[in-house]
Amino acid sequence: MGLRPAFVANVPRFRLPSLRACQISPFRPSPASCPTFGLSSPGGCQSQPWRSLLVRGKRTTTLKANELPQGPIDAAPLDNLDDDAGPAYPTVMQQVRNNMRKFPHCVVLTRVGNFYELYFEHAEHYGPLLALKVAHKKTSVGPVFMAGFPYFQLDRFLKILVQDLQKHVALSEEIRNDVSSKIKAGGLMFDRQISRIITPGTLIDEKFLDPWENNYCLSIHVDPSSSSSDGSEGPAGSQSGGVGLAWVDISSGEFFTQSTTFGSLSSAVALIGPREIVLEQSHQDHKNSRLLQVLEGDRHKITFHEAKVQNQSPDGWVATLKETLGEFKSDSYQHCELGAAGFLLEFVRTQLQRSDIALEAPVRRQASEYMSIDKNTMKALELKETLREGKLEGTLLHAVRRTSTKGGARLLTQRLISPSLSLGTINERLDLVERFLSDGVLRQRIGGMLSSTADSTRLVQKFAMGKGDADDLLALAKTIQLTEDVSNTLESAMLDDATAPGSVFSGLLNRLSLQGPKRLARRISVAIDEEGLSEQHRIEADEAATMVGLAAEVLSEEGEEKTGSKGKQTKSKQSERSSNSDTVPREVWIMRRSASKALERLHRDLDELDEQREELCHELRETAGTSGLTLRWSSGLGHHVHVKGSKGNMLNVESARRISSSKSTQSYSVPLWNFLGSKLDDARSRIRSEEQRVCRELRAEVVLNLVKMRRNATVLDELDVACSFATLTEEKGFVRPLLNHRTSHNIVGGKHPVVEAGLLSQGRNFTSNACSVGEDERILLITGPNMAGKSTFLRQNALISVLAQTGSFVPAQFAEIGLVDKIFSRVGSADNLYQDQSTFMVEMLETAEILKQATPRSFVIMDEVGRGTTPEDGIAVGYACLHHLYHINKCRALFATHFHKLADMTEGFEKLGCYCTDVEESADGTFAYVHRLRKGVNRKSHALKVAQVAGMPKEAIEVANEVLKGLETPAL
């Protein structure tokens, strides 16, 4: 609410004439007008009735509108009030309102004591969504909506706001005021300032952070020269690229950059799988830009951020990177990558507000180092989530994951979606798997130790951002000790292996750095008292349980629907709880006395004071003549002597003064206990300060060993993935693939790892198949009935290729595979109504991308291309695809179809082979699918058999049979 002019308050009420008499006159009063308007002479008033308006005590005056002075008032204009100027609401609420104005795109959660609270329209809108009771707070300005929850439930409500509702949340914390700020704030001890903005892509250590997946925040920077004003592709279509990508996982400190093109952008983003994409604010003004069309079509979470002026040039980008990362060499990065990385770091620093950020130097990903898997292929092969329901169960990741650690699970996911193209790297991984496969005892020992380690990658990052506590320090020390045990175990295995003296493990062991971390682990173990820490957790849990019970009472007390009597009742209950405190405040120390020399001295002083307290208590009991005397402290009475029962006489105690009493107890103020109690409080405070100082020292030492422990964590993750693959191989009977640089596949007894697991759970067996494609036959044209396994055959061979280049053994009896640079899949059907694309249009878009991008080293699987249109058009499209794959792309391809005529049309393709599946029919009409692939063409699709199995009515089946016979009979 704005402030009203001072003169209005002194003007008596008056009755205006009717609206018809109220006409605005062009008259402007002279400077000698009424003194109420700051003018000098009362004689200057233009009408006597106006002067009567100023007579004190006159309540009502009637006058005509034309008798009022007209025109603008000669008075100095009011100053523009800053948001933080004098409060219109009570101070705390005004602080909240100011923060809401500064961060209008965020939901503001404000810390008030032991609660986080929502106010104003945020409470009204989000309170019901969070299942919080919305109350009204009475203020002089009017009622204000409010809702809140205990501080220890923060993660629960952040999950709903950030993860489920995809909102940005600004945390307003209590900042202690200095003397001048306290006076300005009307005596309040705390100011409320935004400490951090939490978004889906900037999670650090929240409990709802997915431990099995990376939480990436992605920035995209488009080089101005890479696209024209109409959004058409310019130089970005070239090999140099014009679209820069930078993505970071703040929870682990991993940082990557990559350059790409507009054509490959959608697939590149899908492989990264970001939780949030950050774009420059200018893109929001161009809703039809090509970049937004690509991202919105894939339903990504997009955040717009306005870049600072100094961060809009290459020099500004590099300066931002150097400021955050320290030493940084920009020579190996493209300009578009530097733009994305600099803009991303600026966004992250804005969200973290006052928190430090510690990241690894960005790793530049080269497309030539990894197998390319586009977004359609990743969906069709169901690498991370199922095609229909988007679940983990039923995916390749779910079928092969046997990892023991969270970091190992994240590394496995990265490898599955980005298989290596380096033959040396793949064979090193396979050697490690084979070594663990040959020694089950070693594998179990390593796996057992790994399962006991903490998620050290994310744990170390917490310390790098100043957030680690005593529990995290203990977990880190335990992990360091286990890392040393792993190292010793692998060294022993190297010595015991006579045939191959440990070359498989030597590379990993050389990367481990344990000297500094071991010293850190010993110091943590010596400093922190685990029993004391456990006791502290128990006390905190008790307090949390009590807080939950009080939460509703406090909120109801502040709401208008509760009566004053109940508010008083709540306060009396709280005072009753506080008065029933123990003899002394409960103190639990989390640091051992030996953690520092200062702690040893301070604890000795405290022990002496405790002895004096016991002596004083004994003396007072003897003087008062009662054993029911105790020395206590409470928030209401401070240090006092508590006497239970009627026995005893405190009048014998010098200077004792009664300060409280009840039917059975009395409380007295005794100067000796007040003095000693103050000394005890001071001693405890000094111990707490010293414990905090020791903890800060330990955190600083963790940061000093940051690089070493990150490197150690990476080694543990790699060992975990290798043990996982070895366990999987032992369970499933997989075989080691032989990889080379040729362009051929030779697989014997191949299986689909996911489908086989599903069949085995039903007590059924999977039919394996061989696949030889590349040299003699570059394309396999596959025909056969529906439900006979054509699509499964296509997918299983693609998955075997992915697993092999990931570094895993594969589900086959024998596998020799030439490295695949790109893998493409055109399988399944689905429309895209959001972008106004029919099923056939989606099919053609995917087919077009395959034909444009496939190389002679690529592997393509295509299923039923052309089925979404007329048979004639479908056959034409299918033949065109086969012709292009054979003559232009010259790649390995598996092509399944129901257009049997294609087998006749491609007879001249020397390196195209025809294969099929079949159906076995019995004399009684029953049938069984033959999933084994054989040479030849099957010209019957047996669609009516599938309809019969699906339960189509018998009458409909009979009609379909009659129609089919008529269609198959040639016209006379």
Secondary structure, 3 states (H helix, E strand, C coil): CCCCCHHHHHCCCCECCCHHHCCCCCCCCCCCCCHHHCCCCHHHCCCHHHHHCCCCCCCCCECCHHHCCCCCCCCCCCCCCCCCCCCCCCHHHHHHHHHHHHCCCEEEEEEECCEEEEEHHHHHHHHHHCCCCCEEECCCCCCEEEEEEEHHHHHHHHHHHHHHCCCEEEEEEEEECCHHHHHHCCCCCEEEEEEEEECCCCCCCCCCCCCCCCCCEEEEEECHHHECCCCCECHHHCCCCCEEEEEEECCCCEEEEEEECHHHHHHHHHHHCCCEEEEEHHHHHCCCCHHHHHHHHCCCCEEEECCCHHHCCHHHHHHHHHHHHCCCCCCCCCHHHHHHHHHHHHHHHHHHCCCCCCCCCCEECCHHHECEECHHHHHHCCCCCCCCCCCCCCCHHHHHCCCCCHHHHHHHHHHHHCCECCHHHHHHHHHHHHHHHHCHHHHHHHHHHHHCCCCHHHHHHHHHCCCCCHHHHHHHHHHHHHHHHHHHHHHHHHHHCCCCCCHHHHHHHHHCCCHHHHHHHHHHHHHECHHHHHHHHHHHHHHHHHHHHHHHHHHHHHCCCCCHHHHHHHHHHHHHHHHCCCCCCCCCCCECHHHCHHHHHHHHHHHHHHHHHHHHHHHHHHHHCCCCEEEEEECCCEEEEEEECCCCCHHHCCCCEEEEECCCEEEEECHHHHHHHHHHHHHHHHHHHHHHHHHHHHHHHHHHCHHHHHHHHHHHHHHHHHHHHHHHHHHHCCECCEEECCCCEEEEEECCHHHHHHHHHCCCCCCCEEEEECCCCCEEEEECCCCCCHHHHHHHHHHHHHHHHHCCCECCCEEEEECCCEEEEECCCCCEHHHCECHHHHHHHHHHHHHHHCCCCCEEEEECCCCCCCHHHHHHHHHHHHHHHHHHHCCEEEEECCCCHHHHHCCCCCCEEEEEEEEEECCCCCEEEEEEEEECCCCCCCHHHHHHHHCCCHHHHHHHHHHHHHHHCCCC
